[in-house]
Amino acid sequence: MKLIGLYENIIMGAIKGFDRIRFRGTLRWLANESGMSTFLSSQRILYKDFKNWAEGLTSSIRENCHNYADQLGIETRYLRSGAIDKEKLARGIAEQNGIKTGPICLFSVVEQCISPTVKGNRSTKKLELKMIPRKCIWLYRYFNHPEFGFGHVRLQSWLPFNIFICLNGRHRLERQLIKHNIAYTKDGNCFPWIEDIAAAQKLMDKQLETNWSDLLNGLVNDAYPDLYSLLPLRPDYYWSADETEWSTDIMFKSRDELDKLYPSIIHHAMRVSDSPAVMRYFGKRDNRGRSPEEVVSDYRRRYEGIRIKHWKNRNSVKMYNKGGSILRIETTIINTRDFKVFRHPDDDTNRPASWQKMRKGVSDLHRRCEISDKCNDRYADALAAGQVEEKLKEVTSAACNKVKKNGKRYRGLNPLQNDDYKLLTFLSKGEHAIVGFRNKDLRSWLYPKSKRLPKDEQKRYSGRTTRRIKLLRVHGLIKKVARENRYVLTTKGQKFACALMSALSVDVKELTNIAA
């Protein structure tokens, strides 16, 4: 990582790995209308009897879970609002009752869910089964596991009985450090100091060797041991990683060292993002699941420190100073379909392996971690590009002059010309550290009205964009991703874009003072 290389004299080291992970367990036979309908048919349950049957099943599960909590002697509490900070409340209960390891409490709360409901169809005069948004009781079992640390198992008490499990890789690392007698200092979910950073990183890497299905099934069995016997079918949960956070923590030797450096880093991140408030770009999927139309970057001051964050299609990369002396870069992946994994289509080994869209299932989790780690590295490299000590002319002169390649001459870039300025602004965006960009992404930025034009006109603008991409490639500012029509910035491109965007955003008076 170039950022560490630049400041190795004031950095102790870095650890990278899972932060928060939210897993989702699904009974796939019950998870959709057709599956639920065939299940009811196999159990000879009529639609008219569905409500009473489902309510009875839910009552049995809730009663059993509460009885088991009473046997353990842990506190059970009904929460009147889902907005209550349940983690904070659970930690308070653990501290109050002196619980260091084991079960902590059981919460019941009404929250949103997607569940089957039988409704009448006026046109057909028949009952129909529909999966619709509704509310139901969710059960939260909090624990402090001797191996995995603090977390919870969240059970939907109404069909289709989805389960969510939240774990934290940093809490698990703490347990591993204790087991291996490695001294450390912990602040929340980060480590400002670790006695042996290399050994700690090996422990973090070892987390990737986990058999996730066995682990998650075991946590469910610990929290609700009678659940599987109460379910009306063979409990075969399909586990997926609903949301993952992969963090790179750069550990500075002191708070003062990071405090001196951080303003210039955050200043650079703000400069290339146009605004220190909310900056709208392209590519973000809205909450209703429509096609992506914008990317949002956001800068704000939080209790942990100053944070800047970029979203794209519900995935994000962010940076903030944490725990006083830690610079954290974190990639969060929710929408896995933006990425690819090399595997057999439909897991059919008779078909040749190829690049397929990534699934949320835990079987693709290794590839997900690899992508997240590279995203953090690219973002850190982009920040490092703003810290170079080369003169502006040394960084930019080559790309601003004509170049000859394969017998053809190409013009130099002119950052003071409107079109080239807009092109360089596009290159400097932090969200391109997530998945790079394609022709249509650049086209939407340069010619936002083109997507509303007839297809023939769109092709013309696509050709223009292709020529712009070619120009950037011959100057060595971007490179093509192998076997994909997607492009990422080179080291030269990062330096070039950020140097010019930073220089062009400074007023003449400030430039004069700097030169003096």
Secondary structure, 3 states (H helix, E strand, C coil): CHHHHHCCCCEEEEEEEEEEEEEEEECHHHCCHHHHHHHHHHCCCCHHHHHHHHHHHHHHHHHHHHHHHHHHCCEEEEECCCCCCHHHHHHHHHHHHCCCCEEEEEEEEEEEEEEEEEEEECCCCEEEEEEEEEEEEEEEEEEEECCCEEEEEEEECCCCCCEEEEEEHHHHHHHHHHHCCCCEEEECCEEEEECCHHHHHHHHHHHHHCCHHHHHHHHHHHHCCCHHHHCCCCCCCEEEEEEEEEEEEEEECCHHHHHHHHHHHHHHHHHCCCCCCEEEEEEECCCCCCCCCEEEEEEEECCCCEEEEEEECCEEEEEEEECCCEEEEEEEECCHHHCEEEECHHHCCCCCCEEEECCCEHHHHHHHHHHHHHHHHHHHHHHHHCCCCCCHHHHHCCCCCCEEECCEEECCCCCCCHHHHHHHHHHCCCCHHHHCECHHHHHHHHCCCHHHCCHHHHHHHHHHHHHHHHHHHHCCCEEECCCCCCEEECHHHHHHHHHHHHHHCCCHHHHHHHHC
